[in-house]
């Protein structure tokens, strides 16, 4: 396979993966903000169904990962680009904590918010724009933040 | 015993999500983490843009197909516009600092038994639940 063909094939895979992901989110109920909030509402009328979303996804993907580990490389690229760090640090937990607060306030995480854009709901569009702004600004401020977390 | 339809749909949708993550990893060698894929588009580096843009286009396309086939699968909740802007901002900031969201940590990372992803997932579900508790079941 020439590099050009390989790159095209990777593009097709990415597109297809995105479509399947969007469909999966909608089928699973992740694109209904109040359902997500119902899942996070452990203390009043908890809706456990989103546990099954993670359960179903992990069941499939864990098996795939296990099978892939016997292979030297993915089919269409030179190597698996997978995080290898296993240590916990303040950044990870602080970031996850902040993300969780936003998730609980809006009922959206990044994937379902983007998949909801075709509804043209003002809240979904506003959420995505604010998310992009937050992500961009944080990346820009990252060197400062890293120093602050290293030397509090 | 009757299994609620919602649980079955959740499992089916989850399996589709697992399949899409497996395709991206097994063929392209990439982790299907949405905040990371989108984050890479905000600071583009040469040769690393097309697949990200195509994935996001596919995600929007998948949403469009789903909207046509099952419009009831979407609802944007009852939070006010101001609250949603704050929520989006926090999600953008948090996923960038913590290097991942529900897909990257919650699905892909846990599938690889990554301790970092397990810790991150427990943390964001914890603070999400706390937020919902403090806002009385959904911010407005």
Interface residues (C-beta under 8 A of the other chain):
Chain A: X7 X9 X10 X11 X12 X13 X14 X15 X16 X17 X18 X19 X20 X21 X22 X23 X24 X25 X26 X27 X28 X29 X30 X31 X32 X33 X34 X37 X40 X41 X42 X43 X44 X47 X48 X49 X50 X51 X52 X53 X54 X55 X56 X57 X58 X59 X60 X61 X62 X64 X65 X68 X73 X74 X75 X76 X77 X78 X79 X80 X81 X82 X83 X85 X86 X87 X88 X91 X92 X93 X94 X95 X96 X97 X98 X99 X100 X101 X102 X103 X104 X105 X106 X107 X108 X109 X110 X111 X113 X114 X115 X116 X117 X118 X119 X121 X122 X123 X124 X126 X127 X128 X129 X130 X131 X132 X133 X134 X135 X136 X137 X138 X139 X142 X145
Chain B: X4 X6 X7 X9 X10 X11 X12 X13 X14 X15 X16 X17 X18 X19 X20 X21 X22 X23 X24 X25 X26 X27 X28 X29 X30 X31 X32 X34 X35 X38 X39 X42 X43 X50 X51 X52 X54 X55 X56 X57 X58 X59 X60 X61 X62 X63 X64 X65 X66 X67 X70 X73 X74 X75 X76 X77 X78 X79 X81 X83 X84 X85 X86 X87 X88 X89 X90 X91 X92 X93 X94 X95 X96 X97 X98 X99 X100 X101 X102 X103 X105 X106 X107 X108 X109 X110 X111 X112 X113 X114 X115 X116 X119 X120 X121 X123 X124 X125 X126 X127 X128 X129 X130 X131 X132 X133 X135 X137 X138 X139
